[in-house]
Amino acid sequence: MPDRNQLPSIAEAQRTPLVEQLLEQIEQLLEENHRQAERIQQLRDEIAVLKGQRAKPKFKPSGMDRETERGGEADGWDERDSGSDEGGKRQSRKRPGSSKRSKTQHLTIHETRKVAPTVAVPKGSRFKGYRDFVVQDLRIQPHNIR
């Protein structure tokens, strides 16, 4: 689907002075419309902040390819990616109190499994390494005492 704001090409034979003047006016109106849309969004963000709400987020490029080529973590989580609140202080993505100790470090591992993919790996995909995770399970077994 073509861009609505892009003007169609007009043959040289049809480019009269009136058509040229109309094309210039259309271009000026499109630019003004774009500027007004940006200003309206700024004002909406400002109103939201004054009401105590959050402004519309500004999305950054993912950078996923850059991280994998450089050998970053496989799951993409990083302490540097932590967000910030309205005061400019850095927030951690961890829950309060979870940084005391590693919860799975002292667990006794009874079984180790390698899980194969359930679907075929797409052609052209990259191997990004394995990721270990621990599943804690609760087993209820009969235990009879007399």
VMD Tcl script that builds the backbone (N, CA, C; Angstrom):
set m [mol new atoms 438]
animate dup $m
set s [atomselect $m all]
$s set {name element resname resid chain x y z} {
  {N N MET 1 A 0.841 -1.164 0.000}
  {CA C MET 1 A 0.000 0.000 0.000}
  {C C MET 1 A 0.891 1.234 0.000}
  {N N PRO 2 A 0.706 2.165 -0.923}
  {CA C PRO 2 A 1.568 3.346 -0.993}
  {C C PRO 2 A 1.321 4.278 0.182}
  {N N ASP 3 A 2.327 5.080 0.465}
  {CA C ASP 3 A 2.249 6.050 1.541}
  {C C ASP 3 A 1.222 7.123 1.184}
  {N N ARG 4 A 0.319 7.425 2.117}
  {CA C ARG 4 A -0.736 8.416 1.846}
  {C C ARG 4 A -0.166 9.809 1.657}
  {N N ASN 5 A 0.965 10.090 2.291}
  {CA C ASN 5 A 1.546 11.430 2.230}
  {C C ASN 5 A 2.486 11.621 1.050}
  {N N GLN 6 A 2.703 10.593 0.270}
  {CA C GLN 6 A 3.604 10.716 -0.877}
  {C C GLN 6 A 2.784 11.112 -2.096}
  {N N LEU 7 A 3.221 12.150 -2.752}
  {CA C LEU 7 A 2.503 12.653 -3.917}
  {C C LEU 7 A 2.786 11.776 -5.126}
  {N N PRO 8 A 1.779 11.555 -5.962}
  {CA C PRO 8 A 2.015 10.734 -7.156}
  {C C PRO 8 A 2.856 11.494 -8.174}
  {N N SER 9 A 3.535 10.758 -9.025}
  {CA C SER 9 A 4.340 11.403 -10.065}
  {C C SER 9 A 3.414 11.886 -11.182}
  {N N ILE 10 A 3.689 13.085 -11.669}
  {CA C ILE 10 A 2.861 13.695 -12.707}
  {C C ILE 10 A 3.740 13.886 -13.943}
  {N N ALA 11 A 3.193 13.499 -15.069}
  {CA C ALA 11 A 3.949 13.606 -16.319}
  {C C ALA 11 A 4.270 15.068 -16.615}
  {N N GLU 12 A 5.386 15.291 -17.280}
  {CA C GLU 12 A 5.845 16.656 -17.584}
  {C C GLU 12 A 4.822 17.415 -18.431}
  {N N ALA 13 A 4.112 16.717 -19.305}
  {CA C ALA 13 A 3.120 17.380 -20.162}
  {C C ALA 13 A 1.947 17.915 -19.346}
  {N N GLN 14 A 1.661 17.298 -18.189}
  {CA C GLN 14 A 0.530 17.717 -17.369}
  {C C GLN 14 A 0.922 18.733 -16.299}
  {N N ARG 15 A 2.190 19.055 -16.182}
  {CA C ARG 15 A 2.656 19.981 -15.137}
  {C C ARG 15 A 2.486 21.426 -15.595}
  {N N THR 16 A 1.311 21.924 -15.400}
  {CA C THR 16 A 1.028 23.325 -15.710}
  {C C THR 16 A 1.415 24.161 -14.505}
  {N N PRO 17 A 1.494 25.484 -14.632}
  {CA C PRO 17 A 1.803 26.322 -13.472}
  {C C PRO 17 A 0.804 26.141 -12.329}
  {N N LEU 18 A -0.455 25.924 -12.651}
  {CA C LEU 18 A -1.458 25.707 -11.607}
  {C C LEU 18 A -1.181 24.402 -10.858}
  {N N VAL 19 A -0.846 23.343 -11.584}
  {CA C VAL 19 A -0.535 22.053 -10.951}
  {C C VAL 19 A 0.705 22.183 -10.070}
  {N N GLU 20 A 1.722 22.883 -10.547}
  {CA C GLU 20 A 2.935 23.098 -9.752}
  {C C GLU 20 A 2.607 23.829 -8.456}
  {N N GLN 21 A 1.777 24.852 -8.558}
  {CA C GLN 21 A 1.399 25.637 -7.375}
  {C C GLN 21 A 0.612 24.774 -6.391}
  {N N LEU 22 A -0.291 23.952 -6.877}
  {CA C LEU 22 A -1.067 23.064 -6.007}
  {C C LEU 22 A -0.172 22.020 -5.334}
  {N N LEU 23 A 0.812 21.488 -6.065}
  {CA C LEU 23 A 1.740 20.525 -5.470}
  {C C LEU 23 A 2.548 21.159 -4.339}
  {N N GLU 24 A 2.991 22.394 -4.534}
  {CA C GLU 24 A 3.727 23.098 -3.478}
  {C C GLU 24 A 2.849 23.283 -2.248}
  {N N GLN 25 A 1.598 23.684 -2.466}
  {CA C GLN 25 A 0.697 23.879 -1.337}
  {C C GLN 25 A 0.435 22.563 -0.606}
  {N N ILE 26 A 0.276 21.493 -1.355}
  {CA C ILE 26 A 0.055 20.186 -0.728}
  {C C ILE 26 A 1.263 19.797 0.123}
  {N N GLU 27 A 2.473 20.000 -0.403}
  {CA C GLU 27 A 3.681 19.673 0.357}
  {C C GLU 27 A 3.770 20.503 1.628}
  {N N GLN 28 A 3.456 21.785 1.532}
  {CA C GLN 28 A 3.485 22.651 2.713}
  {C C GLN 28 A 2.456 22.196 3.737}
  {N N LEU 29 A 1.266 21.821 3.298}
  {CA C LEU 29 A 0.225 21.360 4.216}
  {C C LEU 29 A 0.621 20.038 4.878}
  {N N LEU 30 A 1.251 19.164 4.123}
  {CA C LEU 30 A 1.707 17.901 4.713}
  {C C LEU 30 A 2.756 18.141 5.791}
  {N N GLU 31 A 3.698 19.033 5.535}
  {CA C GLU 31 A 4.719 19.355 6.538}
  {C C GLU 31 A 4.085 19.969 7.774}
  {N N GLU 32 A 3.151 20.896 7.560}
  {CA C GLU 32 A 2.485 21.546 8.689}
  {C C GLU 32 A 1.666 20.522 9.489}
  {N N ASN 33 A 1.006 19.624 8.791}
  {CA C ASN 33 A 0.232 18.578 9.452}
  {C C ASN 33 A 1.136 17.706 10.314}
  {N N HIS 34 A 2.305 17.351 9.798}
  {CA C HIS 34 A 3.260 16.534 10.553}
  {C C HIS 34 A 3.735 17.274 11.812}
  {N N ARG 35 A 4.065 18.551 11.671}
  {CA C ARG 35 A 4.506 19.342 12.827}
  {C C ARG 35 A 3.396 19.444 13.871}
  {N N GLN 36 A 2.167 19.646 13.418}
  {CA C GLN 36 A 1.053 19.753 14.356}
  {C C GLN 36 A 0.804 18.437 15.073}
  {N N ALA 37 A 0.938 17.316 14.375}
  {CA C ALA 37 A 0.754 16.009 15.009}
  {C C ALA 37 A 1.808 15.796 16.100}
  {N N GLU 38 A 3.050 16.184 15.837}
  {CA C GLU 38 A 4.102 16.062 16.854}
  {C C GLU 38 A 3.800 16.950 18.055}
  {N N ARG 39 A 3.353 18.174 17.797}
  {CA C ARG 39 A 3.044 19.113 18.888}
  {C C ARG 39 A 1.865 18.601 19.714}
  {N N ILE 40 A 0.853 18.056 19.058}
  {CA C ILE 40 A -0.298 17.506 19.780}
  {C C ILE 40 A 0.150 16.367 20.687}
  {N N GLN 41 A 1.037 15.505 20.192}
  {CA C GLN 41 A 1.518 14.399 21.018}
  {C C GLN 41 A 2.319 14.912 22.212}
  {N N GLN 42 A 3.127 15.952 22.012}
  {CA C GLN 42 A 3.869 16.542 23.127}
  {C C GLN 42 A 2.908 17.093 24.179}
  {N N LEU 43 A 1.857 17.765 23.731}
  {CA C LEU 43 A 0.889 18.325 24.675}
  {C C LEU 43 A 0.128 17.219 25.400}
  {N N ARG 44 A -0.211 16.137 24.702}
  {CA C ARG 44 A -0.882 15.011 25.367}
  {C C ARG 44 A 0.022 14.387 26.422}
  {N N ASP 45 A 1.316 14.250 26.097}
  {CA C ASP 45 A 2.258 13.711 27.073}
  {C C ASP 45 A 2.352 14.621 28.291}
  {N N GLU 46 A 2.399 15.927 28.052}
  {CA C GLU 46 A 2.495 16.880 29.154}
  {C C GLU 46 A 1.248 16.822 30.028}
  {N N ILE 47 A 0.076 16.716 29.421}
  {CA C ILE 47 A -1.173 16.602 30.184}
  {C C ILE 47 A -1.163 15.332 31.019}
  {N N ALA 48 A -0.700 14.233 30.425}
  {CA C ALA 48 A -0.648 12.967 31.151}
  {C C ALA 48 A 0.284 13.069 32.355}
  {N N VAL 49 A 1.428 13.742 32.193}
  {CA C VAL 49 A 2.368 13.893 33.307}
  {C C VAL 49 A 1.740 14.759 34.399}
  {N N LEU 50 A 1.046 15.820 34.010}
  {CA C LEU 50 A 0.403 16.683 35.007}
  {C C LEU 50 A -0.710 15.958 35.746}
  {N N LYS 51 A -1.374 15.020 35.103}
  {CA C LYS 51 A -2.415 14.228 35.757}
  {C C LYS 51 A -1.823 13.117 36.613}
  {N N GLY 52 A -0.520 12.927 36.537}
  {CA C GLY 52 A 0.129 11.868 37.308}
  {C C GLY 52 A 0.197 10.557 36.548}
  {N N GLN 53 A -0.129 10.575 35.277}
  {CA C GLN 53 A -0.044 9.369 34.460}
  {C C GLN 53 A 1.296 9.350 33.750}
  {N N ARG 54 A 1.545 8.275 33.050}
  {CA C ARG 54 A 2.798 8.175 32.314}
  {C C ARG 54 A 2.596 8.678 30.896}
  {N N ALA 55 A 3.637 9.266 30.356}
  {CA C ALA 55 A 3.599 9.740 28.977}
  {C C ALA 55 A 3.735 8.553 28.030}
  {N N LYS 56 A 3.455 8.763 26.767}
  {CA C LYS 56 A 3.596 7.715 25.768}
  {C C LYS 56 A 5.071 7.311 25.686}
  {N N PRO 57 A 5.372 6.012 25.750}
  {CA C PRO 57 A 6.782 5.597 25.748}
  {C C PRO 57 A 7.437 5.829 24.394}
  {N N LYS 58 A 8.743 6.091 24.462}
  {CA C LYS 58 A 9.528 6.242 23.243}
  {C C LYS 58 A 10.279 4.935 23.041}
  {N N PHE 59 A 9.988 4.239 21.952}
  {CA C PHE 59 A 10.582 2.936 21.690}
  {C C PHE 59 A 11.929 3.091 21.008}
  {N N LYS 60 A 12.908 2.346 21.510}
  {CA C LYS 60 A 14.247 2.348 20.930}
  {C C LYS 60 A 14.396 1.112 20.059}
  {N N PRO 61 A 15.318 1.123 19.117}
  {CA C PRO 61 A 15.572 -0.090 18.333}
  {C C PRO 61 A 16.025 -1.215 19.251}
  {N N SER 62 A 15.696 -2.457 18.897}
  {CA C SER 62 A 15.933 -3.578 19.805}
  {C C SER 62 A 17.413 -3.851 20.034}
  {N N GLY 63 A 18.224 -3.794 19.015}
  {CA C GLY 63 A 19.647 -4.083 19.181}
  {C C GLY 63 A 19.926 -5.551 19.390}
  {N N MET 64 A 18.957 -6.416 19.063}
  {CA C MET 64 A 19.123 -7.847 19.286}
  {C C MET 64 A 20.284 -8.406 18.463}
  {N N ASP 65 A 20.390 -8.018 17.205}
  {CA C ASP 65 A 21.480 -8.521 16.366}
  {C C ASP 65 A 22.827 -8.082 16.910}
  {N N ARG 66 A 22.915 -6.863 17.377}
  {CA C ARG 66 A 24.177 -6.337 17.896}
  {C C ARG 66 A 24.607 -7.126 19.127}
  {N N GLU 67 A 23.672 -7.484 20.009}
  {CA C GLU 67 A 24.004 -8.236 21.219}
  {C C GLU 67 A 24.465 -9.651 20.888}
  {N N THR 68 A 23.793 -10.326 19.958}
  {CA C THR 68 A 24.156 -11.707 19.674}
  {C C THR 68 A 25.492 -11.792 18.953}
  {N N GLU 69 A 25.805 -10.826 18.105}
  {CA C GLU 69 A 27.095 -10.846 17.417}
  {C C GLU 69 A 28.238 -10.600 18.385}
  {N N ARG 70 A 27.967 -9.840 19.432}
  {CA C ARG 70 A 28.991 -9.474 20.401}
  {C C ARG 70 A 29.131 -10.541 21.474}
  {N N GLY 71 A 28.186 -11.510 21.518}
  {CA C GLY 71 A 28.291 -12.580 22.505}
  {C C GLY 71 A 27.589 -12.237 23.797}
  {N N GLY 72 A 26.499 -11.493 23.731}
  {CA C GLY 72 A 25.737 -11.122 24.920}
  {C C GLY 72 A 24.997 -12.313 25.472}
  {N N GLU 73 A 24.229 -12.087 26.540}
  {CA C GLU 73 A 23.484 -13.165 27.162}
  {C C GLU 73 A 22.441 -13.696 26.206}
  {N N ALA 74 A 22.118 -14.967 26.339}
  {CA C ALA 74 A 21.173 -15.589 25.428}
  {C C ALA 74 A 19.750 -15.120 25.668}
  {N N ASP 75 A 19.379 -14.851 26.920}
  {CA C ASP 75 A 17.995 -14.484 27.175}
  {C C ASP 75 A 17.734 -12.990 27.041}
  {N N GLY 76 A 18.759 -12.167 26.908}
  {CA C GLY 76 A 18.566 -10.744 26.654}
  {C C GLY 76 A 18.386 -9.897 27.897}
  {N N TRP 77 A 18.299 -10.496 29.082}
  {CA C TRP 77 A 18.139 -9.708 30.301}
  {C C TRP 77 A 19.494 -9.221 30.754}
  {N N ASP 78 A 19.535 -8.015 31.179}
  {CA C ASP 78 A 20.802 -7.429 31.584}
  {C C ASP 78 A 20.495 -6.370 32.637}
  {N N GLU 79 A 21.333 -6.238 33.608}
  {CA C GLU 79 A 21.127 -5.218 34.637}
  {C C GLU 79 A 21.190 -3.815 34.057}
  {N N ARG 80 A 21.944 -3.628 32.962}
  {CA C ARG 80 A 22.044 -2.304 32.357}
  {C C ARG 80 A 20.738 -1.881 31.712}
  {N N ASP 81 A 19.843 -2.842 31.428}
  {CA C ASP 81 A 18.579 -2.536 30.775}
  {C C ASP 81 A 17.516 -2.043 31.755}
  {N N SER 82 A 17.880 -1.831 33.001}
  {CA C SER 82 A 16.866 -1.460 33.976}
  {C C SER 82 A 16.290 -0.093 33.639}
  {N N GLY 83 A 15.010 0.053 33.919}
  {CA C GLY 83 A 14.312 1.300 33.595}
  {C C GLY 83 A 14.546 2.343 34.655}
  {N N SER 84 A 13.947 3.511 34.491}
  {CA C SER 84 A 14.042 4.551 35.504}
  {C C SER 84 A 12.664 5.116 35.746}
  {N N ASP 85 A 12.440 5.546 36.978}
  {CA C ASP 85 A 11.143 6.117 37.310}
  {C C ASP 85 A 11.148 7.611 37.051}
  {N N GLU 86 A 10.065 8.321 37.480}
  {CA C GLU 86 A 9.950 9.736 37.173}
  {C C GLU 86 A 11.063 10.568 37.807}
  {N N GLY 87 A 11.594 10.144 38.936}
  {CA C GLY 87 A 12.630 10.904 39.618}
  {C C GLY 87 A 14.005 10.753 39.001}
  {N N GLY 88 A 14.156 9.902 38.035}
  {CA C GLY 88 A 15.444 9.709 37.392}
  {C C GLY 88 A 16.289 8.654 38.083}
  {N N LYS 89 A 15.792 8.081 39.197}
  {CA C LYS 89 A 16.543 7.035 39.886}
  {C C LYS 89 A 16.434 5.750 39.104}
  {N N ARG 90 A 17.479 4.937 39.146}
  {CA C ARG 90 A 17.472 3.682 38.408}
  {C C ARG 90 A 16.728 2.633 39.214}
  {N N GLN 91 A 15.882 1.882 38.542}
  {CA C GLN 91 A 15.175 0.792 39.178}
  {C C GLN 91 A 15.788 -0.519 38.726}
  {N N SER 92 A 15.802 -1.481 39.597}
  {CA C SER 92 A 16.267 -2.803 39.235}
  {C C SER 92 A 15.061 -3.615 38.798}
  {N N ARG 93 A 15.279 -4.591 37.911}
  {CA C ARG 93 A 14.183 -5.436 37.472}
  {C C ARG 93 A 13.904 -6.543 38.479}
  {N N LYS 94 A 14.753 -6.691 39.473}
  {CA C LYS 94 A 14.555 -7.744 40.462}
  {C C LYS 94 A 13.542 -7.295 41.510}
  {N N ARG 95 A 12.905 -8.255 42.116}
  {CA C ARG 95 A 11.966 -7.949 43.176}
  {C C ARG 95 A 12.742 -7.572 44.444}
  {N N PRO 96 A 12.131 -6.792 45.309}
  {CA C PRO 96 A 12.813 -6.444 46.556}
  {C C PRO 96 A 13.120 -7.693 47.377}
  {N N GLY 97 A 14.324 -7.796 47.874}
  {CA C GLY 97 A 14.718 -8.914 48.725}
  {C C GLY 97 A 15.246 -10.113 47.966}
  {N N SER 98 A 15.173 -10.102 46.649}
  {CA C SER 98 A 15.609 -11.279 45.899}
  {C C SER 98 A 17.117 -11.295 45.677}
  {N N SER 99 A 17.788 -10.210 45.974}
  {CA C SER 99 A 19.224 -10.170 45.732}
  {C C SER 99 A 20.023 -10.676 46.931}
  {N N LYS 100 A 19.368 -11.243 47.938}
  {CA C LYS 100 A 20.063 -11.696 49.140}
  {C C LYS 100 A 20.979 -12.882 48.865}
  {N N ARG 101 A 20.451 -13.871 48.127}
  {CA C ARG 101 A 21.252 -15.056 47.832}
  {C C ARG 101 A 20.667 -15.729 46.593}
  {N N SER 102 A 21.444 -16.609 46.004}
  {CA C SER 102 A 20.956 -17.374 44.875}
  {C C SER 102 A 20.048 -18.480 45.393}
  {N N LYS 103 A 18.832 -18.529 44.881}
  {CA C LYS 103 A 17.856 -19.492 45.407}
  {C C LYS 103 A 18.129 -20.911 44.926}
  {N N THR 104 A 18.712 -21.069 43.750}
  {CA C THR 104 A 18.910 -22.409 43.207}
  {C C THR 104 A 20.334 -22.925 43.399}
  {N N GLN 105 A 21.204 -22.114 43.948}
  {CA C GLN 105 A 22.608 -22.511 44.070}
  {C C GLN 105 A 22.790 -23.672 45.040}
  {N N HIS 106 A 22.004 -23.731 46.104}
  {CA C HIS 106 A 22.189 -24.745 47.140}
  {C C HIS 106 A 21.216 -25.905 46.996}
  {N N LEU 107 A 20.457 -25.960 45.908}
  {CA C LEU 107 A 19.536 -27.074 45.706}
  {C C LEU 107 A 20.302 -28.322 45.289}
  {N N THR 108 A 19.789 -29.459 45.696}
  {CA C THR 108 A 20.346 -30.727 45.263}
  {C C THR 108 A 19.658 -31.094 43.956}
  {N N ILE 109 A 20.432 -31.291 42.919}
  {CA C ILE 109 A 19.888 -31.634 41.613}
  {C C ILE 109 A 19.812 -33.153 41.521}
  {N N HIS 110 A 18.592 -33.709 41.404}
  {CA C HIS 110 A 18.404 -35.153 41.360}
  {C C HIS 110 A 18.475 -35.710 39.940}
  {N N GLU 111 A 18.189 -34.903 38.957}
  {CA C GLU 111 A 18.127 -35.400 37.593}
  {C C GLU 111 A 18.494 -34.258 36.651}
  {N N THR 112 A 19.230 -34.592 35.592}
  {CA C THR 112 A 19.582 -33.608 34.573}
  {C C THR 112 A 19.052 -34.097 33.239}
  {N N ARG 113 A 18.312 -33.230 32.533}
  {CA C ARG 113 A 17.747 -33.592 31.236}
  {C C ARG 113 A 18.181 -32.582 30.188}
  {N N LYS 114 A 18.368 -33.096 28.980}
  {CA C LYS 114 A 18.563 -32.214 27.836}
  {C C LYS 114 A 17.271 -32.236 27.044}
  {N N VAL 115 A 16.700 -31.082 26.819}
  {CA C VAL 115 A 15.423 -30.986 26.125}
  {C C VAL 115 A 15.686 -30.612 24.678}
  {N N ALA 116 A 15.252 -31.459 23.771}
  {CA C ALA 116 A 15.416 -31.192 22.334}
  {C C ALA 116 A 14.243 -30.341 21.855}
  {N N PRO 117 A 14.444 -29.553 20.808}
  {CA C PRO 117 A 13.338 -28.748 20.298}
  {C C PRO 117 A 12.213 -29.629 19.776}
  {N N THR 118 A 10.975 -29.195 19.983}
  {CA C THR 118 A 9.818 -29.986 19.558}
  {C C THR 118 A 9.496 -29.783 18.090}
  {N N VAL 119 A 9.938 -28.685 17.508}
  {CA C VAL 119 A 9.711 -28.412 16.083}
  {C C VAL 119 A 11.063 -28.314 15.393}
  {N N ALA 120 A 11.032 -28.451 14.083}
  {CA C ALA 120 A 12.279 -28.374 13.323}
  {C C ALA 120 A 12.848 -26.960 13.398}
  {N N VAL 121 A 14.164 -26.871 13.504}
  {CA C VAL 121 A 14.833 -25.572 13.578}
  {C C VAL 121 A 14.785 -24.933 12.188}
  {N N PRO 122 A 14.338 -23.681 12.091}
  {CA C PRO 122 A 14.238 -23.039 10.773}
  {C C PRO 122 A 15.600 -22.900 10.101}
  {N N LYS 123 A 15.604 -22.991 8.793}
  {CA C LYS 123 A 16.833 -22.879 8.029}
  {C C LYS 123 A 17.346 -21.439 8.131}
  {N N GLY 124 A 18.633 -21.266 8.313}
  {CA C GLY 124 A 19.222 -19.935 8.400}
  {C C GLY 124 A 19.245 -19.374 9.814}
  {N N SER 125 A 18.764 -20.130 10.813}
  {CA C SER 125 A 18.778 -19.623 12.185}
  {C C SER 125 A 20.172 -19.790 12.786}
  {N N ARG 126 A 20.447 -19.007 13.833}
  {CA C ARG 126 A 21.756 -19.034 14.484}
  {C C ARG 126 A 21.661 -19.753 15.822}
  {N N PHE 127 A 22.696 -20.515 16.158}
  {CA C PHE 127 A 22.781 -21.157 17.462}
  {C C PHE 127 A 23.321 -20.136 18.455}
  {N N LYS 128 A 22.537 -19.848 19.487}
  {CA C LYS 128 A 22.929 -18.820 20.447}
  {C C LYS 128 A 23.395 -19.424 21.769}
  {N N GLY 129 A 23.512 -20.717 21.831}
  {CA C GLY 129 A 24.015 -21.354 23.039}
  {C C GLY 129 A 22.902 -21.974 23.855}
  {N N TYR 130 A 23.309 -22.738 24.841}
  {CA C TYR 130 A 22.357 -23.370 25.738}
  {C C TYR 130 A 22.109 -22.474 26.934}
  {N N ARG 131 A 20.969 -22.672 27.557}
  {CA C ARG 131 A 20.655 -21.925 28.771}
  {C C ARG 131 A 20.140 -22.921 29.797}
  {N N ASP 132 A 20.793 -22.994 30.951}
  {CA C ASP 132 A 20.367 -23.890 32.014}
  {C C ASP 132 A 19.271 -23.232 32.833}
  {N N PHE 133 A 18.295 -24.036 33.245}
  {CA C PHE 133 A 17.305 -23.549 34.181}
  {C C PHE 133 A 16.909 -24.700 35.084}
  {N N VAL 134 A 16.452 -24.350 36.267}
  {CA C VAL 134 A 16.113 -25.338 37.272}
  {C C VAL 134 A 14.605 -25.324 37.464}
  {N N VAL 135 A 14.007 -26.511 37.461}
  {CA C VAL 135 A 12.576 -26.653 37.725}
  {C C VAL 135 A 12.434 -27.339 39.069}
  {N N GLN 136 A 11.788 -26.667 39.995}
  {CA C GLN 136 A 11.528 -27.279 41.290}
  {C C GLN 136 A 10.152 -27.920 41.228}
  {N N ASP 137 A 10.108 -29.190 41.565}
  {CA C ASP 137 A 8.868 -29.935 41.480}
  {C C ASP 137 A 8.542 -30.488 42.864}
  {N N LEU 138 A 7.286 -30.681 43.131}
  {CA C LEU 138 A 6.836 -31.246 44.393}
  {C C LEU 138 A 6.243 -32.611 44.095}
  {N N ARG 139 A 6.791 -33.637 44.750}
  {CA C ARG 139 A 6.286 -34.991 44.547}
  {C C ARG 139 A 5.621 -35.456 45.835}
  {N N ILE 140 A 4.417 -35.939 45.659}
  {CA C ILE 140 A 3.685 -36.471 46.809}
  {C C ILE 140 A 3.635 -37.991 46.656}
  {N N GLN 141 A 4.234 -38.682 47.614}
  {CA C GLN 141 A 4.306 -40.137 47.554}
  {C C GLN 141 A 3.692 -40.706 48.823}
  {N N PRO 142 A 3.170 -41.905 48.725}
  {CA C PRO 142 A 2.601 -42.508 49.959}
  {C C PRO 142 A 3.719 -42.830 50.954}
  {N N HIS 143 A 3.432 -42.579 52.204}
  {CA C HIS 143 A 4.397 -42.854 53.284}
  {C C HIS 143 A 3.572 -43.344 54.473}
  {N N ASN 144 A 3.599 -44.655 54.732}
  {CA C ASN 144 A 2.741 -45.260 55.761}
  {C C ASN 144 A 3.545 -45.559 57.008}
  {N N ILE 145 A 2.970 -45.226 58.145}
  {CA C ILE 145 A 3.620 -45.479 59.427}
  {C C ILE 145 A 2.632 -46.235 60.316}
  {N N ARG 146 A 3.105 -47.264 61.050}
  {CA C ARG 146 A 2.249 -47.982 62.003}
  {C C ARG 146 A 2.804 -47.796 63.386}
}
mol reanalyze $m
mol bondsrecalc $m
mol representation Tube
mol addrep $m
